[in-house]
């Protein structure tokens, strides 16, 4: 097990380096320029082109943008090896500060979304499989397909409109409280995007779980369990579900890894100051160090969540061995 983990970590290092390289060059070819944009905002009218160029050159020298791209790239890699993700052009604070400030909001939304996805998808998938081709199965399949087809941001917007129009509760769009700060106010804000995102994620998991459950239920060892006279609950939960969850864990693992980046739209709609919202602001401001650090950290989380999912296979199926 230890050798397997070490080998996977070593394999992931080139992946992270490749992501860092792609993000660096992609961010440096974005249209627009932070320096020109910021000076234009501070000094919108300038009749002296020489003074304008002098201001641009001075700020670029201060930010290190006067060097060639390749030189900046090697400086960037050297800083990464020391654990330095750079400083924000806008705030002149470490680029990680914005990620750290927004992470609690994004994690809370992601965890709530995942809970909704698991609570809805697994029971529905199991019931749909064991009641195959009955009216219950047809209804649950229609619900899953509808949740999968409807854009989650549209569902969240419609839910918000109905909550406001029917005056069900007041959504605190301006304060954005966290769960440990004000539980009820936080739930009023986060519950709508969590349900909308959880239903969309859970729909794909439900479809996959139903298919794998049907395949497992046709196996010989399941027929043997039925022949022994075991109860349906015991056969389904103890024998069938555990083996059917292996491909589902893969999908859920990828969902967990992408929830942080996938909640960008929800954070924008509900004015949640999470990681995604800060990434959008960094893109609009052309704040390249912040954008680079966010994408690199998200990619690193995806890589290591995939490793955790692979390790979880051995827990679900003891026959799996890690060489």
NUKOLTOR-170281 format. One record per residue (C-alpha): residue number from 1; x, y, z; residue in one letter; chain. Coordinates in steps of 0.25 Angstrom, whole numbers, plus 5000, padded with zeros to 4 digits. Layout:
<n NUM	px X	py Y	pz Z	res a	chain A>
...
***
This chain:
<n 1	px 5000	py 5000	pz 5000	res x	chain A>
<n 2	px 5011	py 5010	pz 5004	res x	chain A>
<n 3	px 5019	py 5007	pz 4991	res x	chain A>
<n 4	px 5006	py 5009	pz 4983	res x	chain A>
<n 5	px 5003	py 5022	pz 4989	res x	chain A>
<n 6	px 5018	py 5027	pz 4987	res x	chain A>
<n 7	px 5018	py 5023	pz 4973	res x	chain A>
<n 8	px 5004	py 5030	pz 4970	res x	chain A>
<n 9	px 5009	py 5043	pz 4977	res x	chain A>
<n 10	px 5022	py 5042	pz 4968	res x	chain A>
<n 11	px 5014	py 5040	pz 4956	res x	chain A>
<n 12	px 5005	py 5052	pz 4959	res x	chain A>
<n 13	px 5017	py 5062	pz 4960	res x	chain A>
<n 14	px 5018	py 5063	pz 4945	res x	chain A>
<n 15	px 5003	py 5065	pz 4944	res x	chain A>
<n 16	px 5003	py 5076	pz 4953	res x	chain A>
<n 17	px 5015	py 5082	pz 4946	res x	chain A>
<n 18	px 5008	py 5081	pz 4933	res x	chain A>
<n 19	px 4996	py 5088	pz 4939	res x	chain A>
<n 20	px 5004	py 5099	pz 4944	res x	chain A>
<n 21	px 5011	py 5101	pz 4931	res x	chain A>
<n 22	px 4998	py 5101	pz 4923	res x	chain A>
<n 23	px 4992	py 5111	pz 4933	res x	chain A>
<n 24	px 5004	py 5120	pz 4933	res x	chain A>
<n 25	px 5004	py 5121	pz 4917	res x	chain A>
<n 26	px 4989	py 5122	pz 4916	res x	chain A>
<n 27	px 4988	py 5133	pz 4926	res x	chain A>
<n 28	px 4999	py 5141	pz 4919	res x	chain A>
<n 29	px 4992	py 5141	pz 4906	res x	chain A>
<n 30	px 4978	py 5146	pz 4911	res x	chain A>
<n 31	px 4973	py 5158	pz 4904	res x	chain A>
<n 32	px 4975	py 5171	pz 4912	res x	chain A>
<n 33	px 4986	py 5175	pz 4922	res x	chain A>
<n 34	px 4985	py 5177	pz 4937	res x	chain A>
<n 35	px 4994	py 5189	pz 4937	res x	chain A>
<n 36	px 4987	py 5196	pz 4925	res x	chain A>
<n 37	px 4974	py 5193	pz 4931	res x	chain A>
<n 38	px 4977	py 5198	pz 4945	res x	chain A>
<n 39	px 4984	py 5211	pz 4940	res x	chain A>
<n 40	px 4972	py 5214	pz 4931	res x	chain A>
<n 41	px 4963	py 5213	pz 4943	res x	chain A>
<n 42	px 4971	py 5222	pz 4951	res x	chain A>
<n 43	px 4975	py 5232	pz 4940	res x	chain A>
<n 44	px 4964	py 5230	pz 4929	res x	chain A>
<n 45	px 4968	py 5243	pz 4922	res x	chain A>
<n 46	px 4983	py 5245	pz 4917	res x	chain A>
<n 47	px 4986	py 5254	pz 4906	res x	chain A>
<n 48	px 5001	py 5251	pz 4907	res x	chain A>
<n 49	px 5005	py 5237	pz 4901	res x	chain A>
<n 50	px 5019	py 5238	pz 4907	res x	chain A>
<n 51	px 5014	py 5240	pz 4921	res x	chain A>
<n 52	px 5004	py 5228	pz 4918	res x	chain A>
<n 53	px 5015	py 5219	pz 4914	res x	chain A>
<n 54	px 5024	py 5223	pz 4925	res x	chain A>
<n 55	px 5013	py 5220	pz 4935	res x	chain A>
<n 56	px 5011	py 5206	pz 4928	res x	chain A>
<n 57	px 5026	py 5203	pz 4928	res x	chain A>
<n 58	px 5028	py 5207	pz 4943	res x	chain A>
<n 59	px 5017	py 5198	pz 4948	res x	chain A>
<n 60	px 5021	py 5186	pz 4939	res x	chain A>
<n 61	px 5035	py 5188	pz 4945	res x	chain A>
<n 62	px 5029	py 5188	pz 4959	res x	chain A>
<n 63	px 5021	py 5175	pz 4956	res x	chain A>
<n 64	px 5032	py 5168	pz 4948	res x	chain A>
<n 65	px 5024	py 5168	pz 4935	res x	chain A>
<n 66	px 5035	py 5175	pz 4928	res x	chain A>
<n 67	px 5043	py 5162	pz 4927	res x	chain A>
<n 68	px 5041	py 5152	pz 4915	res x	chain A>
<n 69	px 5031	py 5141	pz 4916	res x	chain A>
<n 70	px 5041	py 5130	pz 4917	res x	chain A>
<n 71	px 5049	py 5137	pz 4928	res x	chain A>
<n 72	px 5036	py 5139	pz 4936	res x	chain A>
<n 73	px 5032	py 5125	pz 4934	res x	chain A>
<n 74	px 5045	py 5120	pz 4940	res x	chain A>
<n 75	px 5044	py 5130	pz 4952	res x	chain A>
<n 76	px 5030	py 5124	pz 4954	res x	chain A>
<n 77	px 5034	py 5110	pz 4954	res x	chain A>
<n 78	px 5045	py 5114	pz 4964	res x	chain A>
<n 79	px 5035	py 5121	pz 4973	res x	chain A>
<n 80	px 5026	py 5108	pz 4972	res x	chain A>
<n 81	px 5037	py 5099	pz 4977	res x	chain A>
<n 82	px 5039	py 5108	pz 4989	res x	chain A>
<n 83	px 5024	py 5108	pz 4992	res x	chain A>
<n 84	px 5022	py 5122	pz 4987	res x	chain A>
<n 85	px 5010	py 5124	pz 4978	res x	chain A>
<n 86	px 5013	py 5139	pz 4976	res x	chain A>
<n 87	px 5006	py 5152	pz 4980	res x	chain A>
<n 88	px 4993	py 5158	pz 4975	res x	chain A>
<n 89	px 4995	py 5169	pz 4965	res x	chain A>
<n 90	px 4982	py 5176	pz 4971	res x	chain A>
<n 91	px 4984	py 5175	pz 4986	res x	chain A>
<n 92	px 4999	py 5172	pz 4987	res x	chain A>
<n 93	px 4996	py 5161	pz 4997	res x	chain A>
<n 94	px 5000	py 5146	pz 4995	res x	chain A>
<n 95	px 4991	py 5140	pz 4984	res x	chain A>
<n 96	px 4988	py 5129	pz 4994	res x	chain A>
<n 97	px 4981	py 5139	pz 5003	res x	chain A>
<n 98	px 4968	py 5140	pz 4994	res x	chain A>
<n 99	px 4968	py 5125	pz 4993	res x	chain A>
<n 100	px 4968	py 5123	pz 5008	res x	chain A>
<n 101	px 4958	py 5134	pz 5010	res x	chain A>
<n 102	px 4948	py 5128	pz 5000	res x	chain A>
<n 103	px 4951	py 5113	pz 5003	res x	chain A>
<n 104	px 4941	py 5112	pz 5016	res x	chain A>
<n 105	px 4929	py 5117	pz 5007	res x	chain A>
<n 106	px 4932	py 5108	pz 4996	res x	chain A>
<n 107	px 4935	py 5096	pz 5005	res x	chain A>
<n 108	px 4922	py 5098	pz 5012	res x	chain A>
<n 109	px 4914	py 5099	pz 4999	res x	chain A>
<n 110	px 4921	py 5086	pz 4993	res x	chain A>
<n 111	px 4919	py 5078	pz 5005	res x	chain A>
<n 112	px 4904	py 5082	pz 5006	res x	chain A>
<n 113	px 4903	py 5079	pz 4991	res x	chain A>
<n 114	px 4910	py 5065	pz 4993	res x	chain A>
<n 115	px 4900	py 5061	pz 5004	res x	chain A>
<n 116	px 4888	py 5065	pz 4996	res x	chain A>
<n 117	px 4894	py 5057	pz 4984	res x	chain A>
<n 118	px 4897	py 5044	pz 4993	res x	chain A>
<n 119	px 4884	py 5045	pz 5001	res x	chain A>
<n 120	px 4875	py 5046	pz 4988	res x	chain A>
<n 121	px 4883	py 5037	pz 4978	res x	chain A>
<n 122	px 4887	py 5024	pz 4986	res x	chain A>
<n 123	px 4873	py 5021	pz 4991	res x	chain A>
<n 124	px 4866	py 5025	pz 4978	res x	chain A>
<n 125	px 4876	py 5016	pz 4970	res x	chain A>
<n 126	px 4874	py 5004	pz 4979	res x	chain A>
<n 127	px 4859	py 5005	pz 4979	res x	chain A>
<n 128	px 4859	py 5007	pz 4964	res x	chain A>
<n 129	px 4867	py 4995	pz 4962	res x	chain A>
<n 130	px 4860	py 4985	pz 4971	res x	chain A>
<n 131	px 4847	py 4990	pz 4965	res x	chain A>
<n 132	px 4851	py 4989	pz 4951	res x	chain A>
<n 133	px 4840	py 4992	pz 4940	res x	chain A>
<n 134	px 4830	py 4996	pz 4950	res x	chain A>
<n 135	px 4822	py 5009	pz 4952	res x	chain A>
<n 136	px 4832	py 5013	pz 4963	res x	chain A>
<n 137	px 4844	py 5010	pz 4954	res x	chain A>
<n 138	px 4838	py 5019	pz 4943	res x	chain A>
<n 139	px 4834	py 5030	pz 4952	res x	chain A>
<n 140	px 4848	py 5030	pz 4958	res x	chain A>
<n 141	px 4855	py 5029	pz 4944	res x	chain A>
<n 142	px 4847	py 5041	pz 4939	res x	chain A>
<n 143	px 4851	py 5049	pz 4951	res x	chain A>
<n 144	px 4866	py 5046	pz 4949	res x	chain A>
<n 145	px 4865	py 5049	pz 4935	res x	chain A>
<n 146	px 4858	py 5062	pz 4937	res x	chain A>
<n 147	px 4869	py 5066	pz 4948	res x	chain A>
<n 148	px 4880	py 5062	pz 4939	res x	chain A>
<n 149	px 4874	py 5070	pz 4927	res x	chain A>
<n 150	px 4871	py 5083	pz 4934	res x	chain A>
<n 151	px 4882	py 5093	pz 4936	res x	chain A>
<n 152	px 4885	py 5094	pz 4950	res x	chain A>
<n 153	px 4887	py 5109	pz 4950	res x	chain A>
<n 154	px 4874	py 5110	pz 4944	res x	chain A>
<n 155	px 4867	py 5101	pz 4955	res x	chain A>
<n 156	px 4874	py 5109	pz 4965	res x	chain A>
<n 157	px 4869	py 5122	pz 4959	res x	chain A>
<n 158	px 4855	py 5117	pz 4958	res x	chain A>
<n 159	px 4856	py 5113	pz 4973	res x	chain A>
<n 160	px 4861	py 5126	pz 4977	res x	chain A>
<n 161	px 4850	py 5133	pz 4970	res x	chain A>
<n 162	px 4839	py 5125	pz 4976	res x	chain A>
<n 163	px 4845	py 5126	pz 4990	res x	chain A>
<n 164	px 4845	py 5141	pz 4989	res x	chain A>
<n 165	px 4832	py 5142	pz 4982	res x	chain A>
<n 166	px 4824	py 5133	pz 4991	res x	chain A>
<n 167	px 4832	py 5140	pz 5003	res x	chain A>
<n 168	px 4836	py 5126	pz 5009	res x	chain A>
<n 169	px 4848	py 5132	pz 5015	res x	chain A>
<n 170	px 4858	py 5143	pz 5014	res x	chain A>
<n 171	px 4870	py 5140	pz 5006	res x	chain A>
<n 172	px 4882	py 5147	pz 5012	res x	chain A>
<n 173	px 4889	py 5151	pz 4999	res x	chain A>
<n 174	px 4897	py 5162	pz 5005	res x	chain A>
<n 175	px 4903	py 5156	pz 5017	res x	chain A>
<n 176	px 4907	py 5142	pz 5013	res x	chain A>
<n 177	px 4908	py 5136	pz 5027	res x	chain A>
<n 178	px 4915	py 5122	pz 5030	res x	chain A>
<n 179	px 4908	py 5111	pz 5037	res x	chain A>
<n 180	px 4916	py 5112	pz 5049	res x	chain A>
<n 181	px 4914	py 5127	pz 5050	res x	chain A>
<n 182	px 4899	py 5127	pz 5048	res x	chain A>
<n 183	px 4893	py 5113	pz 5045	res x	chain A>
<n 184	px 4879	py 5117	pz 5041	res x	chain A>
<n 185	px 4883	py 5129	pz 5033	res x	chain A>
<n 186	px 4894	py 5121	pz 5026	res x	chain A>
<n 187	px 4884	py 5110	pz 5023	res x	chain A>
<n 188	px 4874	py 5120	pz 5016	res x	chain A>
<n 189	px 4885	py 5124	pz 5007	res x	chain A>
<n 190	px 4893	py 5111	pz 5004	res x	chain A>
<n 191	px 4881	py 5102	pz 5003	res x	chain A>
<n 192	px 4876	py 5106	pz 4989	res x	chain A>
<n 193	px 4889	py 5104	pz 4982	res x	chain A>
<n 194	px 4892	py 5092	pz 4990	res x	chain A>
<n 195	px 4879	py 5085	pz 4986	res x	chain A>
<n 196	px 4880	py 5090	pz 4971	res x	chain A>
<n 197	px 4894	py 5085	pz 4970	res x	chain A>
<n 198	px 4892	py 5072	pz 4978	res x	chain A>
<n 199	px 4880	py 5068	pz 4969	res x	chain A>
<n 200	px 4888	py 5070	pz 4957	res x	chain A>
<n 201	px 4900	py 5062	pz 4962	res x	chain A>
<n 202	px 4891	py 5051	pz 4969	res x	chain A>
<n 203	px 4883	py 5049	pz 4956	res x	chain A>
<n 204	px 4896	py 5044	pz 4948	res x	chain A>
<n 205	px 4900	py 5035	pz 4961	res x	chain A>
<n 206	px 4886	py 5030	pz 4961	res x	chain A>
<n 207	px 4886	py 5025	pz 4947	res x	chain A>
<n 208	px 4899	py 5019	pz 4948	res x	chain A>
<n 209	px 4895	py 5012	pz 4962	res x	chain A>
<n 210	px 4883	py 5006	pz 4955	res x	chain A>
<n 211	px 4891	py 5000	pz 4944	res x	chain A>
<n 212	px 4901	py 4994	pz 4953	res x	chain A>
<n 213	px 4891	py 4989	pz 4963	res x	chain A>
<n 214	px 4883	py 4982	pz 4951	res x	chain A>
<n 215	px 4896	py 4975	pz 4947	res x	chain A>
<n 216	px 4900	py 4971	pz 4961	res x	chain A>
<n 217	px 4886	py 4966	pz 4964	res x	chain A>
<n 218	px 4888	py 4956	pz 4952	res x	chain A>
<n 219	px 4901	py 4950	pz 4958	res x	chain A>
<n 220	px 4901	py 4935	pz 4963	res x	chain A>
<n 221	px 4905	py 4939	pz 4977	res x	chain A>
<n 222	px 4892	py 4948	pz 4978	res x	chain A>
<n 223	px 4884	py 4936	pz 4973	res x	chain A>
<n 224	px 4890	py 4927	pz 4984	res x	chain A>
<n 225	px 4887	py 4938	pz 4995	res x	chain A>
<n 226	px 4872	py 4938	pz 4990	res x	chain A>
<n 227	px 4872	py 4922	pz 4990	res x	chain A>
<n 228	px 4877	py 4922	pz 5005	res x	chain A>
<n 229	px 4864	py 4930	pz 5008	res x	chain A>
<n 230	px 4871	py 4943	pz 5012	res x	chain A>
<n 231	px 4863	py 4955	pz 5014	res x	chain A>
<n 232	px 4862	py 4965	pz 5003	res x	chain A>
<n 233	px 4868	py 4976	pz 5011	res x	chain A>
<n 234	px 4880	py 4967	pz 5015	res x	chain A>
<n 235	px 4883	py 4963	pz 5000	res x	chain A>
<n 236	px 4882	py 4977	pz 4995	res x	chain A>
<n 237	px 4889	py 4984	pz 5005	res x	chain A>
<n 238	px 4900	py 4974	pz 5009	res x	chain A>
<n 239	px 4903	py 4967	pz 4996	res x	chain A>
<n 240	px 4898	py 4975	pz 4984	res x	chain A>
<n 241	px 4900	py 4989	pz 4988	res x	chain A>
<n 242	px 4914	py 4988	pz 4993	res x	chain A>
<n 243	px 4919	py 4983	pz 4980	res x	chain A>
<n 244	px 4910	py 4992	pz 4972	res x	chain A>
<n 245	px 4916	py 5004	pz 4979	res x	chain A>
<n 246	px 4930	py 5002	pz 4973	res x	chain A>
<n 247	px 4928	py 5010	pz 4959	res x	chain A>
<n 248	px 4918	py 5020	pz 4967	res x	chain A>
<n 249	px 4930	py 5023	pz 4976	res x	chain A>
<n 250	px 4938	py 5027	pz 4964	res x	chain A>
<n 251	px 4927	py 5037	pz 4959	res x	chain A>
<n 252	px 4925	py 5042	pz 4973	res x	chain A>
<n 253	px 4940	py 5044	pz 4974	res x	chain A>
<n 254	px 4941	py 5052	pz 4962	res x	chain A>
<n 255	px 4929	py 5060	pz 4966	res x	chain A>
<n 256	px 4935	py 5063	pz 4979	res x	chain A>
<n 257	px 4948	py 5068	pz 4972	res x	chain A>
<n 258	px 4940	py 5077	pz 4963	res x	chain A>
<n 259	px 4930	py 5083	pz 4972	res x	chain A>
<n 260	px 4939	py 5094	pz 4976	res x	chain A>
<n 261	px 4941	py 5098	pz 4962	res x	chain A>
<n 262	px 4927	py 5095	pz 4958	res x	chain A>
<n 263	px 4920	py 5104	pz 4968	res x	chain A>
<n 264	px 4925	py 5117	pz 4961	res x	chain A>
<n 265	px 4912	py 5120	pz 4955	res x	chain A>
<n 266	px 4905	py 5117	pz 4969	res x	chain A>
<n 267	px 4914	py 5126	pz 4976	res x	chain A>
<n 268	px 4912	py 5137	pz 4966	res x	chain A>
<n 269	px 4897	py 5136	pz 4966	res x	chain A>
<n 270	px 4896	py 5136	pz 4981	res x	chain A>
<n 271	px 4907	py 5146	pz 4984	res x	chain A>
<n 272	px 4915	py 5135	pz 4992	res x	chain A>
<n 273	px 4929	py 5140	pz 4994	res x	chain A>
<n 274	px 4935	py 5126	pz 4991	res x	chain A>
<n 275	px 4947	py 5122	pz 4983	res x	chain A>
<n 276	px 4939	py 5122	pz 4969	res x	chain A>
<n 277	px 4934	py 5136	pz 4972	res x	chain A>
<n 278	px 4949	py 5141	pz 4974	res x	chain A>
<n 279	px 4954	py 5134	pz 4962	res x	chain A>
<n 280	px 4943	py 5141	pz 4953	res x	chain A>
<n 281	px 4948	py 5154	pz 4959	res x	chain A>
<n 282	px 4963	py 5151	pz 4957	res x	chain A>
<n 283	px 4959	py 5148	pz 4942	res x	chain A>
<n 284	px 4952	py 5161	pz 4940	res x	chain A>
<n 285	px 4963	py 5168	pz 4947	res x	chain A>
<n 286	px 4974	py 5160	pz 4939	res x	chain A>
<n 287	px 4980	py 5157	pz 4953	res x	chain A>
<n 288	px 4989	py 5146	pz 4947	res x	chain A>
<n 289	px 4996	py 5141	pz 4960	res x	chain A>
<n 290	px 4982	py 5139	pz 4967	res x	chain A>
<n 291	px 4977	py 5132	pz 4955	res x	chain A>
<n 292	px 4989	py 5123	pz 4954	res x	chain A>
<n 293	px 4989	py 5119	pz 4968	res x	chain A>
<n 294	px 4974	py 5116	pz 4969	res x	chain A>
<n 295	px 4975	py 5107	pz 4956	res x	chain A>
<n 296	px 4987	py 5100	pz 4961	res x	chain A>
<n 297	px 4981	py 5097	pz 4975	res x	chain A>
<n 298	px 4968	py 5092	pz 4969	res x	chain A>
<n 299	px 4976	py 5083	pz 4959	res x	chain A>
<n 300	px 4984	py 5077	pz 4971	res x	chain A>
<n 301	px 4972	py 5074	pz 4979	res x	chain A>
<n 302	px 4966	py 5067	pz 4967	res x	chain A>
<n 303	px 4979	py 5058	pz 4966	res x	chain A>
<n 304	px 4979	py 5054	pz 4981	res x	chain A>
<n 305	px 4964	py 5052	pz 4982	res x	chain A>
<n 306	px 4965	py 5042	pz 4970	res x	chain A>
<n 307	px 4976	py 5035	pz 4978	res x	chain A>
<n 308	px 4967	py 5035	pz 4990	res x	chain A>
<n 309	px 4956	py 5028	pz 4982	res x	chain A>
<n 310	px 4966	py 5018	pz 4977	res x	chain A>
<n 311	px 4970	py 5014	pz 4991	res x	chain A>
<n 312	px 4955	py 5013	pz 4995	res x	chain A>
<n 313	px 4953	py 5002	pz 4985	res x	chain A>
<n 314	px 4961	py 4993	pz 4994	res x	chain A>
<n 315	px 4951	py 4996	pz 5005	res x	chain A>
<n 316	px 4939	py 4993	pz 4997	res x	chain A>
<n 317	px 4945	py 4980	pz 4990	res x	chain A>
<n 318	px 4955	py 4973	pz 4998	res x	chain A>
<n 319	px 4959	py 4965	pz 4986	res x	chain A>
<n 320	px 4966	py 4977	pz 4981	res x	chain A>
<n 321	px 4981	py 4978	pz 4984	res x	chain A>
<n 322	px 4991	py 4989	pz 4982	res x	chain A>
<n 323	px 5004	py 4985	pz 4975	res x	chain A>
***
